[in-house]
């Protein structure tokens, strides 16, 4: 936790590589997807900041969110899992139209479906420090559930200036997410190196006759995967990556479910 008295606007967090739109020409945003103004938390500057119980309205316009490999099994039951960008970052597809999240209903995540860790982490996020391996806890200063004055919500800091239980929980969650993000990057790098990914687009005709296309994502090609050398397959098995490949492939059946909205 930083004790700097100056409020900082941050560069991107470690998971920036996964864009919030599956479009071939989309440029990487200046801040992580969903975050507008991440700032380092300071007990001096944010002593009176509080957080209301959050809804999911902040994610209503996001038709894809980043994933980490620890949630592939759960996410694959509800969403197509695909890869985007030169780094093949995994994302969950949440809708087949730009700026439409099929799973946010009346400002809440659809009951009974898995909520990605990236969404549950919001509005907190880790930001890099000058130390390549260091991070500090930050928060989106424009988060709709944040209150910078008044008594609504849970405090971010106790009256003695120490992080509240809420903030400590957020710190632990962000630490776990960052560890998973590092492991995820290793898996994605292995896919790229092995050459098993192929570019695809989905041309969709909706039940009402509307047409849309989902562009710029990658899938694991079954034939390329089957042709991997035995040594690679064994290494991936020992890393736990073979299961991730199968979760990804099975998840693609969920594309048809996105046509219902």
Secondary structure as GFF3:
##gff-version 3
##sequence-region A 1 261
A	DSSP	beta_strand	38	40	.	.	.	ID=ss1
A	DSSP	beta_strand	50	51	.	.	.	ID=ss2
A	DSSP	three_ten_helix	57	59	.	.	.	ID=ss3
A	DSSP	beta_strand	64	66	.	.	.	ID=ss4
A	DSSP	three_ten_helix	69	71	.	.	.	ID=ss5
A	DSSP	alpha_helix	72	75	.	.	.	ID=ss6
A	DSSP	beta_strand	80	84	.	.	.	ID=ss7
A	DSSP	beta_strand	89	93	.	.	.	ID=ss8
A	DSSP	beta_strand	104	105	.	.	.	ID=ss9
A	DSSP	beta_strand	108	109	.	.	.	ID=ss10
A	DSSP	alpha_helix	117	121	.	.	.	ID=ss11
A	DSSP	beta_strand	124	128	.	.	.	ID=ss12
A	DSSP	beta_strand	135	140	.	.	.	ID=ss13
A	DSSP	beta_strand	146	147	.	.	.	ID=ss14
A	DSSP	beta_strand	154	155	.	.	.	ID=ss15
A	DSSP	alpha_helix	165	194	.	.	.	ID=ss16
A	DSSP	beta_strand	197	205	.	.	.	ID=ss17
A	DSSP	beta_strand	211	220	.	.	.	ID=ss18
A	DSSP	alpha_helix	222	226	.	.	.	ID=ss19
A	DSSP	alpha_helix	230	239	.	.	.	ID=ss20
A	DSSP	alpha_helix	241	251	.	.	.	ID=ss21
A	DSSP	three_ten_helix	252	260	.	.	.	ID=ss22
###
